[in-house]
Each structure stands twice: as structure tokens, then as C-alpha cells.
Amino acid sequence: MRRNVTYSAFVSVGVFVALLLTGGVADASADPKITAVTIGTVNYLSPSRRQAVVTGTIACSGGENTLKIDSQVYQLQGPELAIGTGKFSGSITCDGKTVPWEVTVNPADGYTFKVGLATVLLSTHVCHTSSFCDTVQSGSRLILRR
């Protein structure tokens, strides 16, 4: 009896290894990979100055995925700091080509953005499934104008 149990264990391990070698389980090469993220140097304010539109481009590989961008804009206004946040989520085809993106950023209550210099921080995620995302953190100085 002991011999049959040992033999069954070897067969089970052999089947598992065969599945791995033949692609019978998920292929890691299909996981998304961000190859480039850019942030536009000139971005635009709404007439009310309650929204800034931050733009840029992204390139990635890995097929059909979900693009998520979290953006924060910081602008020094005298002794105070105006801080705004924005999010974008949508589908993206990651085939190595450069794709434009834009995020609308709203300042915290009681603040508006002004024409001039600001700093933007991005957290860019390209996700194949909820369990795997490639993430790039980036930041840049930019000019807000109307």
C-alpha cells in the first residue's frame, strides 16, 4: 500500500510540472508592463479655476488591461498650499503604442487653482486582473493656464 501512495504522489507532481511546462496555467508573459509615462508640461484650468486638466501619455505591453491613474496637484499660493486630487479609470490596449490620457483634478473645498506653476504627482496602474498590476510613480512641475 505504501508503494502505491508514493507512486501516486510522483504522478501528481509530474502532472503539475507538465502543466507548467506546457502552459496549462496562467502565462506570466501576459502580465501588463508599463514602458513609459509622460506628463504634459502645460495643462489647463477651467474658467472657474475649480478644475485642472492634467494630460500625458502612456505606453505599455500585455494586451487588454485596465488603466487607473491617481493624480495630486500641489500649488503654492502665498503661505498656503492648494491641493487637488483626481482619478481616471478606463480600458487600455497595451500593444507598445503611446496612448494619451487626461485626469480632471479638483482642489480641496475652499481653494481654487491659479494660473502658474504647480507640481503633479501620479500613481499610474495598468491591471490585467485585480490581483496583478504594474505601477509607476511619477511627478513633474507643470504650468496651469486657461
C-alpha positions in Angstrom: 0.0 0.0 0.0 2.7 2.5 0.9 4.3 2.0 -2.5 1.0 3.0 -4.3 0.8 6.2 -2.3 4.3 7.2 -3.2 3.7 6.4 -6.8 0.5 8.5 -6.8 2.4 11.4 -5.3 5.0 11.2 -8.0 2.4 11.1 -10.7 0.6 14.1 -9.2 3.9 16.1 -9.1 4.6 15.0 -12.7 1.2 16.2 -14.0 1.7 19.6 -12.2 5.2 20.0 -13.8 3.8 19.1 -17.2 1.0 21.7 -16.9 3.6 24.3 -16.0 5.8 23.4 -18.9 3.0 23.3 -21.5 1.3 26.5 -20.5 -1.6 24.7 -18.7 -1.6 27.5 -16.1 -1.6 31.3 -16.4 1.2 32.7 -18.6 3.2 35.4 -16.7 4.2 36.9 -20.1 0.7 38.2 -20.5 1.0 40.4 -17.4 0.9 44.1 -18.2 4.1 46.2 -18.2 4.3 50.0 -18.2 7.1 51.1 -20.5 6.6 54.9 -20.4 4.5 57.5 -18.7 4.8 61.2 -19.6 3.1 64.3 -18.0 2.3 67.3 -20.2 4.2 70.4 -19.2 1.3 72.8 -20.0 -2.1 71.9 -18.6 -5.4 73.7 -18.4 -7.7 75.3 -15.9 -11.4 75.6 -16.1 -12.8 79.2 -16.2 -13.9 78.8 -12.6 -10.4 77.5 -11.6 -12.1 74.7 -9.7 -10.7 72.1 -12.1 -7.3 71.5 -13.7 -7.0 69.0 -16.5 -3.7 67.1 -16.4 -2.6 65.4 -19.5 0.1 63.0 -20.7 0.8 59.7 -22.4 1.4 56.1 -21.5 2.9 53.1 -23.3 2.5 49.5 -22.1 2.6 45.9 -23.2 0.4 43.0 -22.2 -2.8 43.1 -24.2 -6.2 44.3 -22.9 -6.0 45.9 -19.5 -7.4 48.5 -17.2 -5.7 51.8 -16.8 -6.0 53.6 -13.4 -4.4 57.0 -12.7 -4.5 58.7 -9.3 -3.3 62.4 -9.6 -2.5 65.0 -7.0 -1.8 68.7 -7.9 0.0 70.9 -5.4 0.2 74.7 -5.9 1.8 77.1 -3.5 -0.4 80.2 -3.1 1.4 82.6 -0.8 1.7 80.9 2.6 -1.0 78.3 1.7 -0.8 75.2 -0.3 -3.7 74.3 -2.6 -4.0 70.6 -3.0 -6.3 68.8 -5.6 -7.0 65.2 -6.4 -8.4 63.4 -9.4 -8.8 59.8 -10.7 -9.2 58.2 -14.0 -10.1 54.6 -14.8 -10.7 53.0 -18.2 -9.7 50.2 -20.5 -6.4 50.3 -22.5 -4.9 48.1 -25.2 -1.2 47.6 -24.2 0.5 47.0 -27.5 3.5 49.2 -27.1 1.9 52.3 -28.8 1.7 55.6 -27.0 -1.8 56.5 -25.8 -2.9 59.9 -24.5 -4.7 60.2 -21.1 -6.2 63.0 -19.1 -7.3 63.4 -15.5 -9.5 66.2 -14.1 -8.2 67.4 -10.7 -10.4 69.2 -8.2 -8.9 71.3 -5.4 -10.0 70.8 -1.8 -13.0 72.8 -0.7 -12.4 76.5 -0.3 -9.5 76.5 -2.8 -9.1 77.3 -6.4 -6.1 76.8 -8.7 -4.3 79.8 -10.2 -2.5 80.4 -13.5 1.1 79.5 -13.0 3.4 76.8 -11.7 2.2 73.7 -9.9 3.5 70.2 -9.1 1.7 67.0 -10.1 2.3 63.5 -8.6 0.9 60.5 -10.4 0.4 56.9 -9.4 -0.3 55.0 -12.7 -1.6 51.4 -12.6 -2.1 49.0 -15.5 -4.0 46.0 -14.3 -4.7 42.7 -16.1 -6.7 41.3 -13.2 -7.5 42.7 -9.7 -4.6 40.5 -8.5 -1.8 41.9 -10.7 -1.0 45.5 -11.6 2.2 47.2 -12.9 2.5 50.5 -11.1 4.7 53.6 -11.9 5.0 56.6 -9.6 6.0 59.9 -11.3 5.9 63.6 -10.8 6.6 66.8 -12.6 6.4 70.6 -12.5 3.8 71.9 -14.8 2.2 75.2 -15.9 -1.5 75.7 -15.4 -3.1 78.1 -17.8 -6.5 79.0 -19.1 
